[in-house]
């Protein structure tokens, strides 16, 4: 476990450094930008699996949830960075993944919500984490869109043209990810109503309500863009607000249950 932890952290940090240097110098992606992050992801996956296996996959806490989201984000980032219009915040994702594995390993495996043998609950959780990861990646693209708009508005693009991706390309990826994430979120919410006894039960109601609010905001943004052909800062900002609400829905409740109430 210790060896996998050190290997994951070292590979993620190296991935972040290599990717940032590549972005700043505006060089074509080299094989190291594929191999090093891929090795980091594989070691992260092995570490996560081994950590959960020590408790027979019986508990899920805030650190394992963060680590799973980080693993999904790193995987999606690796796929996206092979194409034009890469994400400038990708190095931050790799650093976040490195921090997440450290937090996970220093936490007890038998801490947090008990999964028992409820297969439906596991499906709901996996769908929720996947939807969250895709939507968070879309949010990072939204932040990049806001930054690109700021740069162009203040006529600072000349100093940054070496590594800034095209605005329209970033916007296209943003809406694609947002649409896919929203569909996954809808499926995750529906699975919750199917597999859980009461989505509005005590301790669960705030998570359900906030998730539904976030979903409605995402859906409105997609509707306005697809049907009304709307675009611009308002839609992007709304999606970021929805992501904050969704983060509060899941990790806010996890933080209260796993950390504050356990003190």
C-alpha positions as CSV (number, residue, x, y, z in Angstrom):
1,X,0.0,0.0,0.0
2,X,2.8,2.4,0.9
3,X,4.7,1.7,-2.3
4,X,1.5,2.2,-4.4
5,X,0.9,5.5,-2.6
6,X,4.4,6.9,-3.2
7,X,4.2,5.7,-6.8
8,X,0.8,7.3,-7.4
9,X,1.8,10.7,-5.8
10,X,5.1,10.8,-7.6
11,X,3.6,10.0,-11.0
12,X,0.7,12.5,-10.6
13,X,3.1,15.3,-9.6
14,X,5.4,14.4,-12.5
15,X,2.4,14.4,-14.8
16,X,1.3,17.8,-13.6
17,X,4.9,19.2,-14.2
18,X,5.2,17.7,-17.6
19,X,1.8,18.9,-18.7
20,X,2.3,22.4,-17.5
21,X,5.6,22.7,-19.2
22,X,4.1,21.4,-22.4
23,X,1.2,23.9,-22.2
24,X,3.4,26.9,-21.5
25,X,5.8,26.0,-24.3
26,X,3.0,25.2,-26.7
27,X,4.7,21.9,-27.8
28,X,2.9,19.0,-29.4
29,X,1.9,16.2,-26.9
30,X,4.7,13.8,-26.5
31,X,4.5,10.1,-25.5
32,X,5.5,10.9,-21.9
33,X,2.2,12.9,-21.5
34,X,0.4,9.7,-22.2
35,X,2.5,7.1,-20.5
36,X,3.2,8.9,-17.2
37,X,-0.4,9.9,-16.4
38,X,-1.6,6.4,-17.5
39,X,0.8,4.8,-15.1
40,X,-0.4,7.2,-12.4
41,X,-4.0,6.3,-13.1
42,X,-3.3,2.6,-13.0
43,X,-1.4,2.8,-9.7
44,X,-4.2,5.0,-8.3
45,X,-6.8,2.4,-9.4
46,X,-4.7,-0.4,-7.7
47,X,-4.4,1.6,-4.6
48,X,-8.1,2.4,-4.4
49,X,-9.0,-1.2,-5.0
50,X,-6.6,-2.4,-2.3
51,X,-7.8,0.2,0.2
52,X,-11.5,-0.8,-0.3
53,X,-10.6,-4.5,-0.3
54,X,-9.1,-4.2,3.2
55,X,-12.7,-3.5,4.4
56,X,-14.3,-6.0,2.0
57,X,-15.9,-3.0,0.1
58,X,-18.2,-2.5,3.0
59,X,-17.8,1.3,3.6
60,X,-17.7,4.5,1.6
61,X,-16.5,7.7,3.1
62,X,-15.6,11.2,1.9
63,X,-12.0,10.3,1.2
64,X,-12.8,7.3,-1.0
65,X,-15.4,9.3,-2.8
66,X,-13.0,12.1,-3.5
67,X,-10.3,9.6,-4.6
68,X,-12.8,7.9,-6.9
69,X,-13.8,11.3,-8.4
70,X,-10.2,12.3,-8.8
71,X,-9.5,9.0,-10.6
72,X,-12.3,9.6,-13.0
73,X,-11.3,13.2,-13.6
74,X,-7.7,12.1,-14.2
75,X,-8.9,9.5,-16.7
76,X,-11.1,11.9,-18.5
77,X,-8.3,14.5,-18.6
78,X,-5.9,12.0,-20.1
79,X,-8.4,11.4,-22.9
80,X,-9.2,15.0,-23.5
81,X,-5.5,16.1,-23.5
82,X,-4.9,14.0,-26.6
83,X,-7.1,16.4,-28.6
84,X,-7.1,20.1,-29.5
85,X,-8.4,22.6,-27.0
86,X,-6.9,20.9,-24.0
87,X,-7.7,22.0,-20.5
88,X,-5.3,24.6,-19.0
89,X,-6.3,23.4,-15.5
90,X,-5.3,19.8,-16.2
91,X,-2.2,20.0,-14.0
92,X,-4.4,21.0,-11.1
93,X,-6.5,17.8,-11.6
94,X,-3.4,15.7,-11.3
95,X,-2.3,17.5,-8.2
96,X,-5.8,17.0,-6.8
97,X,-5.6,13.3,-7.5
98,X,-2.3,13.1,-5.7
99,X,-3.7,14.8,-2.6
100,X,-6.8,12.6,-2.7
101,X,-4.9,9.3,-2.5
102,X,-2.9,10.7,0.5
103,X,-6.1,11.6,2.3
104,X,-7.6,8.2,1.5
105,X,-4.7,6.2,2.8
106,X,-4.4,8.1,6.1
107,X,-8.1,7.5,6.7
108,X,-9.5,4.3,8.3
109,X,-11.1,1.9,5.7
110,X,-14.0,1.0,8.0
111,X,-15.1,4.7,8.3
112,X,-18.2,6.2,6.7
113,X,-21.4,4.9,5.2
114,X,-21.9,1.2,5.2
115,X,-22.7,-0.3,1.8
116,X,-23.4,-3.9,3.0
117,X,-24.7,-6.0,0.1
118,X,-27.1,-3.4,-1.3
119,X,-26.2,-3.8,-5.0
120,X,-28.7,-1.1,-6.0
121,X,-27.1,1.4,-3.7
122,X,-23.7,0.6,-5.2
123,X,-25.0,1.2,-8.7
124,X,-26.6,4.6,-7.5
125,X,-23.3,5.7,-5.9
126,X,-21.2,4.7,-8.9
127,X,-23.5,6.6,-11.3
128,X,-23.5,9.6,-9.0
129,X,-19.7,9.7,-8.8
130,X,-19.4,9.3,-12.6
131,X,-21.9,12.1,-13.2
132,X,-20.2,14.3,-10.7
133,X,-16.7,13.7,-12.3
134,X,-18.0,14.6,-15.8
135,X,-19.8,17.7,-14.6
136,X,-16.8,18.8,-12.6
137,X,-14.7,18.5,-15.8
138,X,-17.3,20.5,-17.6
139,X,-17.0,23.1,-14.8
140,X,-13.3,23.4,-15.3
141,X,-13.9,24.0,-19.0
142,X,-16.5,26.7,-17.9
143,X,-13.8,28.4,-15.8
144,X,-11.4,28.3,-18.7
145,X,-14.1,29.8,-20.9
146,X,-14.6,32.7,-18.4
147,X,-10.8,33.2,-18.4
148,X,-10.6,33.2,-22.2
149,X,-13.4,35.7,-22.5
150,X,-11.6,37.9,-19.9
151,X,-8.3,37.7,-21.8
152,X,-9.9,38.5,-25.2
153,X,-12.0,41.3,-23.7
154,X,-8.9,43.0,-22.2
155,X,-6.8,42.4,-25.4
156,X,-4.2,40.3,-23.6
157,X,-4.5,37.4,-26.1
158,X,-1.2,38.2,-27.9
159,X,0.9,37.3,-24.9
160,X,-0.9,34.0,-24.4
161,X,-1.6,32.8,-27.9
162,X,1.1,30.2,-27.6
163,X,-0.9,28.0,-25.2
164,X,-4.5,29.2,-25.2
165,X,-6.8,26.8,-27.0
166,X,-9.5,28.3,-29.4
167,X,-12.5,29.8,-27.6
168,X,-15.0,28.0,-29.8
169,X,-13.3,24.6,-29.3
170,X,-13.4,25.0,-25.5
171,X,-17.0,26.1,-25.7
172,X,-17.9,23.0,-27.8
173,X,-16.2,20.7,-25.4
174,X,-17.9,22.4,-22.4
175,X,-21.4,21.9,-23.7
176,X,-20.7,18.3,-24.8
177,X,-19.4,17.4,-21.3
178,X,-22.2,19.3,-19.7
179,X,-24.8,17.5,-21.7
180,X,-23.3,14.1,-21.0
181,X,-22.9,14.8,-17.3
182,X,-26.5,16.1,-17.0
183,X,-27.8,12.9,-18.6
184,X,-25.7,10.8,-16.2
185,X,-26.9,12.9,-13.3
186,X,-30.6,12.3,-14.3
187,X,-29.9,8.5,-14.5
188,X,-28.2,8.7,-11.1
189,X,-31.2,10.5,-9.5
190,X,-33.7,8.1,-11.1
191,X,-31.6,5.1,-9.8
192,X,-31.8,6.6,-6.3
193,X,-35.6,6.7,-6.4
194,X,-35.6,3.1,-7.7
195,X,-33.1,1.5,-5.3
196,X,-33.4,3.6,-2.2
197,X,-36.3,3.3,0.2
198,X,-36.9,7.0,0.6
199,X,-34.9,9.7,-1.2
200,X,-36.5,12.4,1.0
201,X,-35.9,10.5,4.3
202,X,-34.2,12.3,7.2
203,X,-30.5,12.8,6.4
204,X,-31.1,12.3,2.7
205,X,-33.7,15.0,1.9
206,X,-31.2,17.9,1.6
207,X,-29.0,15.9,-0.8
208,X,-31.9,15.0,-3.0
209,X,-33.3,18.5,-3.1
210,X,-29.9,20.1,-3.9
211,X,-29.2,17.5,-6.5
212,X,-32.5,18.2,-8.2
213,X,-31.9,22.0,-8.0
214,X,-28.5,21.4,-9.7
215,X,-30.0,19.2,-12.3
216,X,-32.7,21.8,-13.2
217,X,-30.0,24.5,-13.6
218,X,-27.9,22.2,-15.8
219,X,-31.0,21.3,-17.9
220,X,-32.0,25.0,-18.3
221,X,-28.5,25.8,-19.6
222,X,-28.5,23.0,-22.1
223,X,-32.1,23.8,-23.2
224,X,-31.2,27.5,-23.8
225,X,-28.1,26.5,-25.7
226,X,-29.6,23.7,-27.8
227,X,-33.0,25.1,-28.5
228,X,-32.6,28.9,-28.2
229,X,-29.0,28.9,-29.5
230,X,-28.0,31.0,-26.4
231,X,-24.4,31.3,-25.3
232,X,-22.3,33.5,-23.2
233,X,-21.2,34.3,-19.7
234,X,-24.6,33.9,-18.1
235,X,-25.0,30.3,-19.2
236,X,-21.4,29.4,-18.2
237,X,-21.8,31.1,-14.8
238,X,-25.1,29.3,-14.1
239,X,-23.4,26.0,-14.8
240,X,-20.7,26.8,-12.3
241,X,-23.3,27.7,-9.7
242,X,-25.1,24.4,-10.3
243,X,-21.8,22.6,-9.8
244,X,-21.3,24.3,-6.4
245,X,-24.8,23.3,-5.4
246,X,-24.1,19.7,-6.5
247,X,-20.9,19.7,-4.6
248,X,-22.7,20.8,-1.5
249,X,-25.3,18.1,-2.1
250,X,-22.8,15.3,-2.0
251,X,-19.6,16.3,-0.3
252,X,-21.3,18.8,2.1
253,X,-23.4,16.0,3.6
254,X,-20.4,13.6,3.6
255,X,-18.3,16.2,5.4
256,X,-21.0,16.6,8.1
257,X,-21.6,12.9,8.5
258,X,-18.1,11.6,8.3
259,X,-16.1,14.3,10.0
260,X,-18.2,16.8,12.1
261,X,-20.6,14.2,13.6
262,X,-17.8,11.8,14.2
263,X,-15.8,14.2,16.3
